[in-house]
């Protein structure tokens, strides 16, 4: 079975009949590899899988986004998204394009300094996330980490909120003065 995975020529176009057959294969209960080998003998499994993903009836992720094959189209899509002069994190770019965040991260890191730059930083949870831009300027340096005093102050404020005490320390005093 391994020798039949790469059977077809990549440049061969898929006909409408082949796409209809492929759609039936993906809807059926038979193994996809066996069905492709039986019903589309001149096509390989990987070629059929990529065609099914391109046509949107296979390769769905849990978020419902259709999978893609390769990164060649993604670089142009990232450049077009960043051409709007809005710096975005990898997650924002991925959400806008409907792709996996790791694919975007792979390309932004690969072309960092060549096509993309770090235009700023955004806080995502407890970490800093890079905000990417396509301008030809130097990178913005990463903000310094919080001092221990700042970190402790934030930690105590979160603890007070969890305990249910008011966020304003003078709220009790204000209530007494205004009464």
C-alpha positions as CSV (number, residue, x, y, z in Angstrom):
1,X,0.0,0.0,0.0
2,X,2.9,2.4,0.7
3,X,3.9,2.4,-3.0
4,X,0.5,3.7,-4.1
5,X,0.5,6.7,-1.9
6,X,2.3,9.0,-4.3
7,X,0.9,7.5,-7.6
8,X,-0.3,10.6,-9.5
9,X,1.5,13.5,-11.1
10,X,1.1,16.7,-9.0
11,X,0.3,18.9,-12.0
12,X,-2.6,16.8,-13.2
13,X,-5.9,18.7,-12.8
14,X,-8.8,17.0,-11.0
15,X,-11.9,16.6,-13.1
16,X,-15.4,17.2,-11.8
17,X,-16.1,13.5,-12.0
18,X,-13.0,12.7,-9.9
19,X,-14.1,15.3,-7.3
20,X,-17.6,13.8,-7.1
21,X,-16.0,10.3,-6.7
22,X,-13.7,11.7,-4.0
23,X,-16.7,13.3,-2.2
24,X,-18.5,9.9,-2.2
25,X,-15.3,8.2,-0.8
26,X,-15.1,10.6,2.1
27,X,-18.8,10.2,2.9
28,X,-18.6,6.4,2.7
29,X,-17.7,4.0,5.4
30,X,-14.8,2.3,3.6
31,X,-11.2,3.2,4.4
32,X,-10.2,6.2,2.4
33,X,-6.9,4.7,1.3
34,X,-8.6,1.5,0.1
35,X,-11.4,3.4,-1.6
36,X,-9.0,5.8,-3.4
37,X,-6.9,2.8,-4.5
38,X,-10.0,1.0,-5.8
39,X,-12.1,3.9,-7.3
40,X,-9.3,6.3,-8.4
41,X,-6.5,4.0,-9.4
42,X,-4.5,6.7,-11.2
43,X,-4.5,8.9,-8.1
44,X,-2.5,8.5,-4.8
45,X,-3.8,8.9,-1.3
46,X,-1.9,12.1,-0.6
47,X,-3.1,13.7,-3.8
48,X,-6.6,12.7,-2.9
49,X,-6.3,14.0,0.6
50,X,-5.0,17.4,-0.5
51,X,-7.7,17.7,-3.2
52,X,-10.4,16.9,-0.5
53,X,-9.0,19.6,1.8
54,X,-8.9,22.1,-1.0
55,X,-12.5,21.5,-1.8
56,X,-13.5,21.7,1.8
57,X,-15.0,18.3,2.6
58,X,-12.1,16.8,4.5
59,X,-9.4,17.8,7.0
60,X,-11.7,19.8,9.3
61,X,-10.1,20.9,12.5
62,X,-12.0,21.0,15.8
63,X,-12.6,24.7,15.1
64,X,-14.3,23.9,11.8
65,X,-11.6,25.3,9.6
66,X,-10.6,23.5,6.5
67,X,-7.1,22.2,6.5
68,X,-4.6,23.3,3.8
69,X,-1.6,21.7,2.2
70,X,1.6,23.6,2.1
71,X,2.6,27.2,3.0
72,X,2.9,28.8,-0.4
73,X,-0.4,30.5,-0.3
74,X,-0.1,31.5,3.4
75,X,2.8,33.9,3.0
76,X,0.9,36.0,0.5
77,X,-2.2,36.0,2.8
78,X,-0.1,37.1,5.8
79,X,1.4,39.9,3.8
80,X,-2.0,41.0,2.6
81,X,-3.4,40.9,6.2
82,X,-0.5,43.0,7.5
83,X,-0.7,45.5,4.6
84,X,-3.6,47.2,6.4
85,X,-1.1,48.9,8.7
86,X,-2.4,47.1,11.8
87,X,0.1,45.2,13.8
88,X,-1.3,41.8,14.8
89,X,-0.2,38.8,16.9
90,X,0.2,35.4,15.4
91,X,-3.2,34.3,16.9
92,X,-5.0,37.4,15.4
93,X,-3.5,36.7,12.0
94,X,-4.5,33.0,12.2
95,X,-8.0,33.9,13.2
96,X,-8.4,36.4,10.4
97,X,-7.1,33.9,7.8
98,X,-8.8,30.8,9.3
99,X,-5.6,28.8,9.6
100,X,-3.6,27.2,12.4
101,X,-1.6,29.5,14.6
102,X,1.6,27.4,14.4
103,X,1.6,27.8,10.6
104,X,1.5,31.5,10.9
105,X,4.2,31.5,13.6
106,X,6.5,29.3,11.5
107,X,6.3,31.8,8.6
108,X,6.6,35.0,10.6
109,X,9.7,33.6,12.3
110,X,11.2,32.4,9.1
111,X,10.7,35.8,7.3
112,X,11.5,37.9,10.4
113,X,13.8,40.7,9.3
114,X,13.2,40.0,5.7
115,X,9.4,40.7,5.2
116,X,8.1,41.1,8.7
117,X,9.2,43.0,11.8
118,X,8.1,43.2,15.5
119,X,6.0,46.3,15.6
120,X,5.1,46.0,19.3
121,X,4.2,43.6,22.1
122,X,0.9,42.5,23.5
123,X,0.2,40.9,26.8
124,X,-1.4,37.4,26.3
125,X,-2.0,35.9,29.7
126,X,1.2,36.2,31.6
127,X,3.5,36.3,28.5
128,X,4.4,38.8,25.9
129,X,3.3,38.1,22.4
130,X,4.9,39.7,19.3
131,X,2.8,42.0,17.2
132,X,3.9,41.7,13.6
133,X,4.0,44.4,10.9
134,X,5.3,44.5,7.3
135,X,7.1,47.9,7.6
136,X,10.8,48.3,6.8
137,X,11.7,49.6,10.3
138,X,13.7,48.2,13.1
139,X,12.1,45.9,15.7
140,X,10.5,47.3,18.8
141,X,12.4,46.0,21.9
142,X,10.7,43.7,24.3
143,X,9.4,45.4,27.4
144,X,11.4,44.8,30.5
145,X,10.0,42.3,33.0
146,X,8.1,43.6,36.0
147,X,10.1,44.3,39.1
148,X,9.3,42.2,42.2
149,X,7.4,45.2,43.7
150,X,5.2,45.5,40.7
151,X,4.6,41.8,40.5
152,X,3.7,41.6,44.2
153,X,1.4,44.5,43.9
154,X,-0.5,42.8,41.0
155,X,-0.6,39.5,42.9
156,X,-2.0,41.2,46.0
157,X,-4.7,43.0,44.0
158,X,-5.8,39.7,42.4
159,X,-6.0,38.2,45.8
160,X,-8.2,41.0,47.1
161,X,-10.5,40.7,44.1
162,X,-10.8,36.9,44.7
163,X,-11.5,37.5,48.4
164,X,-14.4,39.8,47.5
165,X,-13.0,43.0,49.0
166,X,-13.5,46.2,47.0
167,X,-10.9,47.2,44.5
168,X,-10.9,50.8,45.8
169,X,-9.3,50.9,49.3
170,X,-11.0,54.1,50.2
171,X,-14.5,53.0,49.2
172,X,-15.5,52.4,52.9
173,X,-14.1,55.8,53.9
174,X,-15.9,57.5,51.0
175,X,-19.2,55.9,52.1
176,X,-18.7,57.1,55.7
177,X,-17.9,60.7,54.6
178,X,-20.8,61.0,52.2
179,X,-23.3,59.5,54.6
